[in-house]
Amino acid sequence: MAASRLAMFTNRFSGLLSPVLGLSLQIPRCLVHTTPVTCNYYPNWKMVKEVKHRKAVKQYAFQRLNINALRKNKIIPPEIQEIADKDIAALPNMSSISMLHKRCMITSRPRGLVTRWRLSRIVWRHEADYNKLSGIQRAMW
């Protein structure tokens, strides 16, 4: 389906643009329903999985917040709390913020993360050594 749309787009507009501008239409392959790994946006498949997880958390955050408020409220009747329990169970597991695992944005390393920059301690130190992080200076005495 996506390939046919791409072919239709390129056939329709490349004929119009090439005689006028003298250009051939080049569409990058990574924009048309391919995984980010093929476009080299992320270091490995674990980072791709984490990005999908973060999108799911962001998408369902408001619903989860409201349903959890109903579940933990002691004033409302238990029947409504049970309904809220079923609603929260119906949401995808990936949408839970407690299941997120922070990773370095450059190397995808899961441990030793400097949270403010979302970099591992190794990458953070390397970037700080070469003055690539604003406001950071190595200790000198």
A tleap script that builds the chain and sets N, CA, C and O, in Angstrom:
source leaprc.protein.ff14SB
mol = sequence {
  NMET ALA ALA SER ARG LEU ALA MET PHE THR
  ASN ARG PHE SER GLY LEU LEU SER PRO VAL
  LEU GLY LEU SER LEU GLN ILE PRO ARG CYS
  LEU VAL HIE THR THR PRO VAL THR CYS ASN
  TYR TYR PRO ASN TRP LYS MET VAL LYS GLU
  VAL LYS HIE ARG LYS ALA VAL LYS GLN TYR
  ALA PHE GLN ARG LEU ASN ILE ASN ALA LEU
  ARG LYS ASN LYS ILE ILE PRO PRO GLU ILE
  GLN GLU ILE ALA ASP LYS ASP ILE ALA ALA
  LEU PRO ASN MET SER SER ILE SER MET LEU
  HIE LYS ARG CYS MET ILE THR SER ARG PRO
  ARG GLY LEU VAL THR ARG TRP ARG LEU SER
  ARG ILE VAL TRP ARG HIE GLU ALA ASP TYR
  ASN LYS LEU SER GLY ILE GLN ARG ALA MET
  CTRP
}
set mol.1.N position { 0.826 -1.193 0.000 }
set mol.1.CA position { 0.000 0.000 0.000 }
set mol.1.C position { 0.868 1.253 0.000 }
set mol.1.O position { 0.664 2.160 -0.807 }
set mol.2.N position { 1.849 1.298 0.922 }
set mol.2.CA position { 2.708 2.475 1.001 }
set mol.2.C position { 3.598 2.584 -0.230 }
set mol.2.O position { 3.877 3.680 -0.715 }
set mol.3.N position { 4.040 1.432 -0.729 }
set mol.3.CA position { 4.887 1.453 -1.917 }
set mol.3.C position { 4.116 1.971 -3.118 }
set mol.3.O position { 4.670 2.700 -3.941 }
set mol.4.N position { 2.848 1.605 -3.229 }
set mol.4.CA position { 2.054 2.079 -4.359 }
set mol.4.C position { 1.820 3.591 -4.260 }
set mol.4.O position { 1.828 4.288 -5.275 }
set mol.5.N position { 1.612 4.099 -3.031 }
set mol.5.CA position { 1.449 5.539 -2.859 }
set mol.5.C position { 2.729 6.284 -3.221 }
set mol.5.O position { 2.683 7.348 -3.838 }
set mol.6.N position { 3.871 5.719 -2.835 }
set mol.6.CA position { 5.143 6.337 -3.168 }
set mol.6.C position { 5.347 6.359 -4.672 }
set mol.6.O position { 5.778 7.366 -5.233 }
set mol.7.N position { 5.036 5.245 -5.323 }
set mol.7.CA position { 5.190 5.183 -6.771 }
set mol.7.C position { 4.265 6.187 -7.447 }
set mol.7.O position { 4.661 6.856 -8.402 }
set mol.8.N position { 3.029 6.295 -6.952 }
set mol.8.CA position { 2.082 7.234 -7.519 }
set mol.8.C position { 2.589 8.670 -7.345 }
set mol.8.O position { 2.488 9.479 -8.267 }
set mol.9.N position { 3.130 8.983 -6.176 }
set mol.9.CA position { 3.642 10.329 -5.902 }
set mol.9.C position { 4.813 10.654 -6.804 }
set mol.9.O position { 4.860 11.729 -7.402 }
set mol.10.N position { 5.766 9.728 -6.907 }
set mol.10.CA position { 6.947 10.000 -7.716 }
set mol.10.C position { 6.597 10.097 -9.188 }
set mol.10.O position { 7.146 10.938 -9.899 }
set mol.11.N position { 5.684 9.243 -9.660 }
set mol.11.CA position { 5.295 9.300 -11.068 }
set mol.11.C position { 4.576 10.601 -11.386 }
set mol.11.O position { 4.802 11.193 -12.442 }
set mol.12.N position { 3.720 11.049 -10.490 }
set mol.12.CA position { 2.923 12.243 -10.748 }
set mol.12.C position { 3.778 13.510 -10.733 }
set mol.12.O position { 3.665 14.345 -11.630 }
set mol.13.N position { 4.629 13.654 -9.721 }
set mol.13.CA position { 5.333 14.916 -9.546 }
set mol.13.C position { 6.722 14.958 -10.175 }
set mol.13.O position { 7.228 16.046 -10.450 }
set mol.14.N position { 7.346 13.825 -10.408 }
set mol.14.CA position { 8.674 13.878 -11.015 }
set mol.14.C position { 8.591 14.340 -12.454 }
set mol.14.O position { 9.494 15.021 -12.940 }
set mol.15.N position { 7.520 13.979 -13.141 }
set mol.15.CA position { 7.341 14.443 -14.512 }
set mol.15.C position { 7.106 15.931 -14.575 }
set mol.15.O position { 7.485 16.570 -15.557 }
set mol.16.N position { 6.491 16.508 -13.551 }
set mol.16.CA position { 6.218 17.935 -13.545 }
set mol.16.C position { 7.451 18.755 -13.158 }
set mol.16.O position { 7.689 19.831 -13.706 }
set mol.17.N position { 8.223 18.238 -12.218 }
set mol.17.CA position { 9.340 19.020 -11.697 }
set mol.17.C position { 10.590 18.944 -12.561 }
set mol.17.O position { 11.322 19.927 -12.670 }
set mol.18.N position { 10.844 17.804 -13.172 }
set mol.18.CA position { 12.106 17.646 -13.885 }
set mol.18.C position { 12.240 18.563 -15.094 }
set mol.18.O position { 13.317 19.135 -15.260 }
set mol.19.N position { 11.206 18.759 -15.981 }
set mol.19.CA position { 11.431 19.682 -17.095 }
set mol.19.C position { 11.509 21.137 -16.645 }
set mol.19.O position { 12.229 21.934 -17.246 }
set mol.20.N position { 10.769 21.488 -15.587 }
set mol.20.CA position { 10.725 22.884 -15.160 }
set mol.20.C position { 12.013 23.279 -14.443 }
set mol.20.O position { 12.641 24.286 -14.771 }
set mol.21.N position { 12.390 22.474 -13.466 }
set mol.21.CA position { 13.539 22.828 -12.638 }
set mol.21.C position { 14.828 22.151 -13.070 }
set mol.21.O position { 15.910 22.535 -12.627 }
set mol.22.N position { 14.723 21.155 -13.923 }
set mol.22.CA position { 15.908 20.409 -14.303 }
set mol.22.C position { 16.403 19.510 -13.191 }
set mol.22.O position { 17.581 19.154 -13.158 }
set mol.23.N position { 15.503 19.132 -12.265 }
set mol.23.CA position { 15.874 18.302 -11.125 }
set mol.23.C position { 15.132 16.980 -11.191 }
set mol.23.O position { 14.022 16.902 -11.718 }
set mol.24.N position { 15.743 15.964 -10.664 }
set mol.24.CA position { 15.030 14.701 -10.504 }
set mol.24.C position { 14.592 14.602 -9.052 }
set mol.24.O position { 15.312 15.030 -8.149 }
set mol.25.N position { 13.437 14.049 -8.832 }
set mol.25.CA position { 12.867 13.979 -7.490 }
set mol.25.C position { 13.450 12.800 -6.736 }
set mol.25.O position { 13.289 11.652 -7.150 }
set mol.26.N position { 14.118 13.074 -5.644 }
set mol.26.CA position { 14.714 12.038 -4.810 }
set mol.26.C position { 13.996 12.023 -3.476 }
set mol.26.O position { 14.041 13.009 -2.740 }
set mol.27.N position { 13.333 10.921 -3.149 }
set mol.27.CA position { 12.650 10.788 -1.874 }
set mol.27.C position { 13.443 9.820 -1.011 }
set mol.27.O position { 13.703 8.693 -1.434 }
set mol.28.N position { 13.834 10.237 0.196 }
set mol.28.CA position { 14.588 9.329 1.055 }
set mol.28.C position { 13.748 8.118 1.445 }
set mol.28.O position { 12.560 8.245 1.740 }
set mol.29.N position { 14.365 6.964 1.446 }
set mol.29.CA position { 13.646 5.725 1.721 }
set mol.29.C position { 13.244 5.606 3.185 }
set mol.29.O position { 12.305 4.874 3.499 }
set mol.30.N position { 13.921 6.298 4.082 }
set mol.30.CA position { 13.613 6.129 5.492 }
set mol.30.C position { 12.348 6.863 5.924 }
set mol.30.O position { 11.911 6.692 7.062 }
set mol.31.N position { 11.758 7.657 5.073 }
set mol.31.CA position { 10.532 8.342 5.454 }
set mol.31.C position { 9.284 7.525 5.142 }
set mol.31.O position { 8.189 7.896 5.565 }
set mol.32.N position { 9.426 6.429 4.414 }
set mol.32.CA position { 8.265 5.685 3.962 }
set mol.32.C position { 8.174 4.353 4.691 }
set mol.32.O position { 8.679 3.343 4.199 }
set mol.33.N position { 7.545 4.339 5.843 }
set mol.33.CA position { 7.187 3.131 6.592 }
set mol.33.C position { 8.335 2.150 6.765 }
set mol.33.O position { 8.138 0.946 6.603 }
set mol.34.N position { 9.504 2.626 7.083 }
set mol.34.CA position { 10.597 1.726 7.408 }
set mol.34.C position { 10.961 1.930 8.861 }
set mol.34.O position { 10.588 2.937 9.463 }
set mol.35.N position { 11.668 1.005 9.416 }
set mol.35.CA position { 12.047 1.124 10.816 }
set mol.35.C position { 13.194 2.110 10.957 }
set mol.35.O position { 13.981 2.277 10.025 }
set mol.36.N position { 13.303 2.768 12.110 }
set mol.36.CA position { 14.386 3.723 12.313 }
set mol.36.C position { 15.771 3.094 12.267 }
set mol.36.O position { 16.753 3.798 12.028 }
set mol.37.N position { 15.876 1.775 12.493 }
set mol.37.CA position { 17.179 1.134 12.488 }
set mol.37.C position { 17.785 1.203 11.093 }
set mol.37.O position { 18.996 1.368 10.947 }
set mol.38.N position { 16.941 1.078 10.062 }
set mol.38.CA position { 17.465 1.117 8.703 }
set mol.38.C position { 17.953 2.509 8.341 }
set mol.38.O position { 18.785 2.653 7.444 }
set mol.39.N position { 17.460 3.528 9.011 }
set mol.39.CA position { 17.890 4.895 8.726 }
set mol.39.C position { 19.038 5.330 9.629 }
set mol.39.O position { 19.514 6.459 9.510 }
set mol.40.N position { 19.490 4.469 10.522 }
set mol.40.CA position { 20.595 4.752 11.435 }
set mol.40.C position { 20.310 5.926 12.354 }
set mol.40.O position { 21.204 6.730 12.621 }
set mol.41.N position { 19.087 6.040 12.841 }
set mol.41.CA position { 18.772 7.070 13.816 }
set mol.41.C position { 19.200 6.656 15.218 }
set mol.41.O position { 19.596 7.500 16.023 }
set mol.42.N position { 19.123 5.375 15.508 }
set mol.42.CA position { 19.374 4.865 16.847 }
set mol.42.C position { 20.492 3.836 16.803 }
set mol.42.O position { 20.693 3.177 15.782 }
set mol.43.N position { 21.227 3.692 17.915 }
set mol.43.CA position { 22.380 2.786 17.902 }
set mol.43.C position { 22.031 1.314 17.750 }
set mol.43.O position { 22.768 0.576 17.097 }
set mol.44.N position { 20.919 0.867 18.340 }
set mol.44.CA position { 20.565 -0.548 18.217 }
set mol.44.C position { 19.066 -0.739 18.425 }
set mol.44.O position { 18.336 0.224 18.659 }
set mol.45.N position { 18.618 -1.978 18.338 }
set mol.45.CA position { 17.192 -2.272 18.415 }
set mol.45.C position { 16.624 -1.988 19.795 }
set mol.45.O position { 15.429 -1.716 19.918 }
set mol.46.N position { 17.447 -2.043 20.837 }
set mol.46.CA position { 16.942 -1.767 22.184 }
set mol.46.C position { 16.522 -0.310 22.323 }
set mol.46.O position { 15.549 0.003 23.009 }
set mol.47.N position { 17.262 0.574 21.667 }
set mol.47.CA position { 16.908 1.986 21.710 }
set mol.47.C position { 15.630 2.246 20.935 }
set mol.47.O position { 14.822 3.083 21.337 }
set mol.48.N position { 15.437 1.540 19.827 }
set mol.48.CA position { 14.201 1.666 19.052 }
set mol.48.C position { 13.014 1.230 19.909 }
set mol.48.O position { 11.956 1.861 19.899 }
set mol.49.N position { 13.209 0.149 20.643 }
set mol.49.CA position { 12.158 -0.355 21.523 }
set mol.49.C position { 11.845 0.652 22.622 }
set mol.49.O position { 10.681 0.846 22.974 }
set mol.50.N position { 12.877 1.294 23.165 }
set mol.50.CA position { 12.645 2.278 24.213 }
set mol.50.C position { 11.915 3.512 23.683 }
set mol.50.O position { 11.078 4.088 24.378 }
set mol.51.N position { 12.230 3.912 22.462 }
set mol.51.CA position { 11.555 5.067 21.869 }
set mol.51.C position { 10.070 4.765 21.666 }
set mol.51.O position { 9.221 5.616 21.930 }
set mol.52.N position { 9.756 3.551 21.197 }
set mol.52.CA position { 8.353 3.151 21.055 }
set mol.52.C position { 7.657 3.135 22.415 }
set mol.52.O position { 6.502 3.540 22.544 }
set mol.53.N position { 8.381 2.663 23.417 }
set mol.53.CA position { 7.844 2.609 24.775 }
set mol.53.C position { 7.536 4.019 25.285 }
set mol.53.O position { 6.485 4.247 25.883 }
set mol.54.N position { 8.448 4.959 25.050 }
set mol.54.CA position { 8.237 6.346 25.480 }
set mol.54.C position { 7.045 6.979 24.786 }
set mol.54.O position { 6.303 7.742 25.404 }
set mol.55.N position { 6.850 6.673 23.504 }
set mol.55.CA position { 5.691 7.197 22.779 }
set mol.55.C position { 4.395 6.654 23.359 }
set mol.55.O position { 3.414 7.385 23.490 }
set mol.56.N position { 4.391 5.355 23.709 }
set mol.56.CA position { 3.193 4.756 24.301 }
set mol.56.C position { 2.908 5.366 25.667 }
set mol.56.O position { 1.750 5.614 26.003 }
set mol.57.N position { 3.944 5.609 26.453 }
set mol.57.CA position { 3.759 6.228 27.769 }
set mol.57.C position { 3.160 7.622 27.607 }
set mol.57.O position { 2.248 8.001 28.342 }
set mol.58.N position { 3.668 8.373 26.656 }
set mol.58.CA position { 3.162 9.728 26.431 }
set mol.58.C position { 1.712 9.701 25.944 }
set mol.58.O position { 0.905 10.542 26.339 }
set mol.59.N position { 1.387 8.738 25.091 }
set mol.59.CA position { 0.042 8.666 24.518 }
set mol.59.C position { -1.013 8.347 25.582 }
set mol.59.O position { -2.100 8.925 25.573 }
set mol.60.N position { -0.693 7.433 26.492 }
set mol.60.CA position { -1.677 6.969 27.471 }
set mol.60.C position { -1.511 7.602 28.849 }
set mol.60.O position { -2.173 7.171 29.793 }
set mol.61.N position { -0.661 8.598 28.998 }
set mol.61.CA position { -0.363 9.160 30.315 }
set mol.61.C position { -1.600 9.777 30.962 }
set mol.61.O position { -1.851 9.548 32.145 }
set mol.62.N position { -2.369 10.545 30.215 }
set mol.62.CA position { -3.538 11.213 30.780 }
set mol.62.C position { -4.598 10.201 31.227 }
set mol.62.O position { -5.177 10.333 32.306 }
set mol.63.N position { -4.845 9.191 30.388 }
set mol.63.CA position { -5.812 8.145 30.758 }
set mol.63.C position { -5.359 7.398 32.011 }
set mol.63.O position { -6.151 7.170 32.925 }
set mol.64.N position { -4.094 7.024 32.047 }
set mol.64.CA position { -3.573 6.290 33.213 }
set mol.64.C position { -3.690 7.111 34.482 }
set mol.64.O position { -4.038 6.583 35.538 }
set mol.65.N position { -3.403 8.392 34.386 }
set mol.65.CA position { -3.471 9.264 35.551 }
set mol.65.C position { -4.896 9.320 36.098 }
set mol.65.O position { -5.106 9.215 37.307 }
set mol.66.N position { -5.865 9.485 35.215 }
set mol.66.CA position { -7.257 9.564 35.655 }
set mol.66.C position { -7.762 8.243 36.227 }
set mol.66.O position { -8.431 8.228 37.260 }
set mol.67.N position { -7.445 7.143 35.563 }
set mol.67.CA position { -7.921 5.837 36.038 }
set mol.67.C position { -7.266 5.488 37.364 }
set mol.67.O position { -7.927 4.960 38.259 }
set mol.68.N position { -5.981 5.774 37.506 }
set mol.68.CA position { -5.306 5.483 38.780 }
set mol.68.C position { -5.846 6.340 39.913 }
set mol.68.O position { -5.881 5.903 41.063 }
set mol.69.N position { -6.268 7.561 39.593 }
set mol.69.CA position { -6.879 8.399 40.629 }
set mol.69.C position { -8.176 7.775 41.119 }
set mol.69.O position { -8.478 7.820 42.312 }
set mol.70.N position { -8.940 7.195 40.208 }
set mol.70.CA position { -10.170 6.496 40.612 }
set mol.70.C position { -9.858 5.244 41.422 }
set mol.70.O position { -10.528 4.955 42.413 }
set mol.71.N position { -8.848 4.510 41.000 }
set mol.71.CA position { -8.504 3.261 41.689 }
set mol.71.C position { -8.059 3.502 43.127 }
set mol.71.O position { -8.389 2.723 44.021 }
set mol.72.N position { -7.320 4.569 43.347 }
set mol.72.CA position { -6.720 4.809 44.664 }
set mol.72.C position { -7.568 5.692 45.563 }
set mol.72.O position { -7.188 5.970 46.700 }
set mol.73.N position { -8.710 6.133 45.063 }
set mol.73.CA position { -9.598 6.972 45.859 }
set mol.73.C position { -10.352 6.097 46.863 }
set mol.73.O position { -10.974 5.108 46.477 }
set mol.74.N position { -10.299 6.453 48.135 }
set mol.74.CA position { -10.931 5.644 49.193 }
set mol.74.C position { -12.391 6.014 49.409 }
set mol.74.O position { -13.110 5.295 50.103 }
set mol.75.N position { -12.841 7.122 48.830 }
set mol.75.CA position { -14.202 7.592 49.079 }
set mol.75.C position { -15.212 6.918 48.161 }
set mol.75.O position { -16.329 6.618 48.582 }
set mol.76.N position { -14.825 6.674 46.900 }
set mol.76.CA position { -15.789 6.119 45.940 }
set mol.76.C position { -16.071 4.651 46.231 }
set mol.76.O position { -15.257 3.988 46.873 }
set mol.77.N position { -17.219 4.124 45.770 }
set mol.77.CA position { -17.574 2.730 46.061 }
set mol.77.C position { -16.610 1.729 45.410 }
set mol.77.O position { -15.982 2.030 44.395 }
set mol.78.N position { -16.502 0.544 46.004 }
set mol.78.CA position { -15.566 -0.466 45.478 }
set mol.78.C position { -15.936 -0.949 44.064 }
set mol.78.O position { -15.063 -1.406 43.325 }
set mol.79.N position { -17.211 -0.854 43.686 }
set mol.79.CA position { -17.611 -1.288 42.346 }
set mol.79.C position { -16.934 -0.430 41.269 }
set mol.79.O position { -16.485 -0.936 40.241 }
set mol.80.N position { -16.876 0.871 41.531 }
set mol.80.CA position { -16.228 1.773 40.576 }
set mol.80.C position { -14.724 1.524 40.557 }
set mol.80.O position { -14.089 1.614 39.506 }
set mol.81.N position { -14.157 1.211 41.716 }
set mol.81.CA position { -12.732 0.904 41.767 }
set mol.81.C position { -12.421 -0.372 40.971 }
set mol.81.O position { -11.378 -0.462 40.323 }
set mol.82.N position { -13.319 -1.344 41.023 }
set mol.82.CA position { -13.116 -2.574 40.249 }
set mol.82.C position { -13.189 -2.294 38.747 }
set mol.82.O position { -12.428 -2.860 37.963 }
set mol.83.N position { -14.105 -1.424 38.360 }
set mol.83.CA position { -14.204 -1.047 36.950 }
set mol.83.C position { -12.920 -0.337 36.508 }
set mol.83.O position { -12.413 -0.567 35.410 }
set mol.84.N position { -12.410 0.525 37.381 }
set mol.84.CA position { -11.157 1.222 37.073 }
set mol.84.C position { -9.994 0.239 36.974 }
set mol.84.O position { -9.101 0.415 36.145 }
set mol.85.N position { -10.002 -0.804 37.823 }
set mol.85.CA position { -8.970 -1.836 37.742 }
set mol.85.C position { -9.009 -2.539 36.389 }
set mol.85.O position { -7.968 -2.804 35.788 }
set mol.86.N position { -10.216 -2.840 35.915 }
set mol.86.CA position { -10.353 -3.496 34.605 }
set mol.86.C position { -9.907 -2.565 33.488 }
set mol.86.O position { -9.292 -3.007 32.518 }
set mol.87.N position { -10.216 -1.272 33.621 }
set mol.87.CA position { -9.800 -0.308 32.601 }
set mol.87.C position { -8.285 -0.183 32.532 }
set mol.87.O position { -7.709 -0.103 31.447 }
set mol.88.N position { -7.646 -0.165 33.688 }
set mol.88.CA position { -6.187 -0.026 33.694 }
set mol.88.C position { -5.535 -1.301 33.165 }
set mol.88.O position { -4.469 -1.241 32.552 }
set mol.89.N position { -6.160 -2.444 33.393 }
set mol.89.CA position { -5.626 -3.708 32.867 }
set mol.89.C position { -5.795 -3.786 31.349 }
set mol.89.O position { -5.035 -4.479 30.673 }
set mol.90.N position { -6.786 -3.079 30.817 }
set mol.90.CA position { -7.029 -3.098 29.372 }
set mol.90.C position { -6.015 -2.252 28.599 }
set mol.90.O position { -5.810 -2.463 27.404 }
set mol.91.N position { -5.386 -1.302 29.278 }
set mol.91.CA position { -4.379 -0.478 28.612 }
set mol.91.C position { -3.129 -1.313 28.325 }
set mol.91.O position { -2.864 -2.279 29.041 }
set mol.92.N position { -2.358 -0.963 27.296 }
set mol.92.CA position { -1.140 -1.730 26.993 }
set mol.92.C position { -0.118 -1.645 28.124 }
set mol.92.O position { 0.000 -0.623 28.800 }
set mol.93.N position { 0.613 -2.731 28.313 }
set mol.93.CA position { 1.630 -2.759 29.370 }
set mol.93.C position { 2.757 -1.771 29.092 }
set mol.93.O position { 3.365 -1.239 30.021 }
set mol.94.N position { 3.034 -1.527 27.815 }
set mol.94.CA position { 4.115 -0.601 27.460 }
set mol.94.C position { 3.794 0.832 27.842 }
set mol.94.O position { 4.684 1.682 27.841 }
set mol.95.N position { 2.534 1.119 28.172 }
set mol.95.CA position { 2.169 2.492 28.498 }
set mol.95.C position { 2.415 2.832 29.965 }
set mol.95.O position { 2.117 3.944 30.400 }
set mol.96.N position { 2.950 1.898 30.721 }
set mol.96.CA position { 3.243 2.144 32.125 }
set mol.96.C position { 4.611 2.824 32.256 }
set mol.96.O position { 5.612 2.342 31.726 }
set mol.97.N position { 4.631 3.937 32.964 }
set mol.97.CA position { 5.887 4.687 33.099 }
set mol.97.C position { 6.880 3.943 33.986 }
set mol.97.O position { 8.086 4.159 33.864 }
set mol.98.N position { 6.411 3.085 34.861 }
set mol.98.CA position { 7.325 2.371 35.748 }
set mol.98.C position { 8.117 1.297 35.004 }
set mol.98.O position { 9.118 0.802 35.521 }
set mol.99.N position { 7.683 0.932 33.805 }
set mol.99.CA position { 8.403 -0.079 33.042 }
set mol.99.C position { 9.454 0.527 32.106 }
set mol.99.O position { 10.174 -0.202 31.422 }
set mol.100.N position { 9.538 1.854 32.078 }
set mol.100.CA position { 10.561 2.494 31.249 }
set mol.100.C position { 11.940 2.231 31.831 }
set mol.100.O position { 12.122 2.207 33.048 }
set mol.101.N position { 12.898 2.037 30.954 }
set mol.101.CA position { 14.279 1.878 31.398 }
set mol.101.C position { 15.113 2.912 30.670 }
set mol.101.O position { 15.208 2.878 29.443 }
set mol.102.N position { 15.714 3.824 31.401 }
set mol.102.CA position { 16.467 4.908 30.780 }
set mol.102.C position { 17.724 4.368 30.122 }
set mol.102.O position { 18.376 3.462 30.642 }
set mol.103.N position { 18.053 4.936 28.971 }
set mol.103.CA position { 19.233 4.534 28.226 }
set mol.103.C position { 19.990 5.762 27.731 }
set mol.103.O position { 19.414 6.839 27.574 }
set mol.104.N position { 21.278 5.588 27.490 }
set mol.104.CA position { 22.094 6.648 26.904 }
set mol.104.C position { 21.606 6.900 25.482 }
set mol.104.O position { 21.349 5.956 24.735 }
set mol.105.N position { 21.479 8.162 25.108 }
set mol.105.CA position { 20.957 8.504 23.790 }
set mol.105.C position { 21.975 8.256 22.676 }
set mol.105.O position { 21.594 8.188 21.507 }
set mol.106.N position { 23.229 8.122 23.004 }
set mol.106.CA position { 24.252 7.930 21.979 }
set mol.106.C position { 24.648 6.462 21.849 }
set mol.106.O position { 24.731 5.932 20.741 }
set mol.107.N position { 24.892 5.805 22.989 }
set mol.107.CA position { 25.378 4.430 22.937 }
set mol.107.C position { 24.319 3.404 23.301 }
set mol.107.O position { 24.529 2.210 23.086 }
set mol.108.N position { 23.202 3.828 23.839 }
set mol.108.CA position { 22.115 2.960 24.300 }
set mol.108.C position { 22.523 2.134 25.522 }
set mol.108.O position { 21.940 1.083 25.784 }
set mol.109.N position { 23.508 2.602 26.255 }
set mol.109.CA position { 23.959 1.897 27.459 }
set mol.109.C position { 22.940 2.089 28.576 }
set mol.109.O position { 22.536 3.220 28.846 }
set mol.110.N position { 22.511 0.999 29.236 }
set mol.110.CA position { 21.441 1.123 30.237 }
set mol.110.C position { 21.904 1.526 31.630 }
set mol.110.O position { 21.080 1.891 32.469 }
set mol.111.N position { 23.204 1.468 31.893 }
set mol.111.CA position { 23.666 1.746 33.254 }
set mol.111.C position { 24.561 2.968 33.291 }
set mol.111.O position { 25.124 3.377 32.275 }
set mol.112.N position { 24.684 3.546 34.476 }
set mol.112.CA position { 25.574 4.687 34.665 }
set mol.112.C position { 25.107 5.918 33.926 }
set mol.112.O position { 25.907 6.589 33.273 }
set mol.113.N position { 23.828 6.227 34.015 }
set mol.113.CA position { 23.261 7.336 33.269 }
set mol.113.C position { 23.329 8.622 34.076 }
set mol.113.O position { 22.987 8.641 35.258 }
set mol.114.N position { 23.772 9.694 33.434 }
set mol.114.CA position { 23.701 11.022 34.023 }
set mol.114.C position { 22.361 11.580 33.563 }
set mol.114.O position { 22.206 11.943 32.397 }
set mol.115.N position { 21.396 11.651 34.470 }
set mol.115.CA position { 20.002 11.853 34.115 }
set mol.115.C position { 19.744 13.181 33.419 }
set mol.115.O position { 18.939 13.240 32.489 }
set mol.116.N position { 20.404 14.235 33.845 }
set mol.116.CA position { 20.115 15.551 33.289 }
set mol.116.C position { 20.388 15.616 31.783 }
set mol.116.O position { 19.686 16.315 31.052 }
set mol.117.N position { 21.403 14.890 31.325 }
set mol.117.CA position { 21.758 14.923 29.916 }
set mol.117.C position { 21.327 13.669 29.172 }
set mol.117.O position { 21.434 13.627 27.946 }
set mol.118.N position { 20.850 12.663 29.858 }
set mol.118.CA position { 20.481 11.365 29.277 }
set mol.118.C position { 21.654 10.744 28.515 }
set mol.118.O position { 21.498 10.209 27.417 }
set mol.119.N position { 22.825 10.835 29.134 }
set mol.119.CA position { 24.038 10.244 28.577 }
set mol.119.C position { 24.651 9.321 29.608 }
set mol.119.O position { 24.494 9.540 30.809 }
set mol.120.N position { 25.353 8.285 29.150 }
set mol.120.CA position { 26.058 7.425 30.094 }
set mol.120.C position { 27.262 8.181 30.644 }
set mol.120.O position { 27.715 9.158 30.048 }
set mol.121.N position { 27.768 7.733 31.765 }
set mol.121.CA position { 28.872 8.435 32.426 }
set mol.121.C position { 30.098 8.490 31.528 }
set mol.121.O position { 30.864 9.452 31.587 }
set mol.122.N position { 30.292 7.478 30.703 }
set mol.122.CA position { 31.460 7.423 29.827 }
set mol.122.C position { 31.351 8.486 28.731 }
set mol.122.O position { 32.290 9.245 28.489 }
set mol.123.N position { 30.199 8.526 28.081 }
set mol.123.CA position { 29.979 9.513 27.018 }
set mol.123.C position { 29.958 10.914 27.609 }
set mol.123.O position { 30.489 11.851 27.013 }
set mol.124.N position { 29.342 11.058 28.787 }
set mol.124.CA position { 29.259 12.370 29.430 }
set mol.124.C position { 30.651 12.916 29.714 }
set mol.124.O position { 30.923 14.092 29.468 }
set mol.125.N position { 31.534 12.063 30.233 }
set mol.125.CA position { 32.884 12.508 30.556 }
set mol.125.C position { 33.656 12.874 29.292 }
set mol.125.O position { 34.399 13.855 29.267 }
set mol.126.N position { 33.471 12.075 28.245 }
set mol.126.CA position { 34.143 12.363 26.980 }
set mol.126.C position { 33.678 13.696 26.405 }
set mol.126.O position { 34.496 14.494 25.946 }
set mol.127.N position { 32.379 13.937 26.426 }
set mol.127.CA position { 31.837 15.198 25.912 }
set mol.127.C position { 32.286 16.384 26.781 }
set mol.127.O position { 32.564 17.467 26.268 }
set mol.128.N position { 32.352 16.167 28.092 }
set mol.128.CA position { 32.795 17.241 28.986 }
set mol.128.C position { 34.272 17.562 28.770 }
set mol.128.O position { 34.677 18.719 28.882 }
set mol.129.N position { 35.074 16.552 28.462 }
set mol.129.CA position { 36.504 16.779 28.210 }
set mol.129.C position { 36.733 17.685 27.019 }
set mol.129.O position { 37.679 18.473 27.008 }
set mol.130.N position { 35.880 17.581 26.020 }
set mol.130.CA position { 36.061 18.359 24.800 }
set mol.130.C position { 35.108 19.552 24.720 }
set mol.130.O position { 34.826 20.055 23.632 }
set mol.131.N position { 34.616 19.999 25.868 }
set mol.131.CA position { 33.766 21.194 25.979 }
set mol.131.C position { 32.525 21.145 25.090 }
set mol.131.O position { 32.148 22.151 24.488 }
set mol.132.N position { 31.908 20.004 25.012 }
set mol.132.CA position { 30.701 19.879 24.193 }
set mol.132.C position { 29.436 20.025 25.024 }
set mol.132.O position { 28.341 20.089 24.466 }
set mol.133.N position { 29.562 20.078 26.349 }
set mol.133.CA position { 28.412 20.255 27.232 }
set mol.133.C position { 28.496 21.657 27.833 }
set mol.133.O position { 29.500 22.023 28.445 }
set mol.134.N position { 27.439 22.427 27.653 }
set mol.134.CA position { 27.490 23.796 28.150 }
set mol.134.C position { 27.404 23.816 29.676 }
set mol.134.O position { 26.613 23.085 30.272 }
set mol.135.N position { 28.208 24.642 30.285 }
set mol.135.CA position { 28.187 24.819 31.728 }
set mol.135.C position { 28.995 23.788 32.499 }
set mol.135.O position { 28.966 23.786 33.730 }
set mol.136.N position { 29.705 22.922 31.817 }
set mol.136.CA position { 30.474 21.868 32.489 }
set mol.136.C position { 31.967 22.140 32.282 }
set mol.136.O position { 32.427 22.390 31.168 }
set mol.137.N position { 32.696 22.085 33.381 }
set mol.137.CA position { 34.139 22.282 33.307 }
set mol.137.C position { 34.799 21.238 34.183 }
set mol.137.O position { 34.360 20.995 35.307 }
set mol.138.N position { 35.842 20.625 33.677 }
set mol.138.CA position { 36.572 19.642 34.462 }
set mol.138.C position { 37.239 20.294 35.664 }
set mol.138.O position { 37.676 21.443 35.594 }
set mol.139.N position { 37.316 19.558 36.761 }
set mol.139.CA position { 37.956 20.089 37.951 }
set mol.139.C position { 39.466 20.215 37.718 }
set mol.139.O position { 40.117 19.282 37.248 }
set mol.140.N position { 40.003 21.386 38.057 }
set mol.140.CA position { 41.448 21.618 37.902 }
set mol.140.C position { 41.999 22.197 39.197 }
set mol.140.O position { 41.474 23.186 39.708 }
set mol.141.N position { 43.022 21.607 39.715 }
set mol.141.CA position { 43.660 22.146 40.914 }
set mol.141.C position { 45.124 21.897 40.895 }
set mol.141.O position { 45.828 22.283 41.828 }
savepdb mol mol.pdb
quit
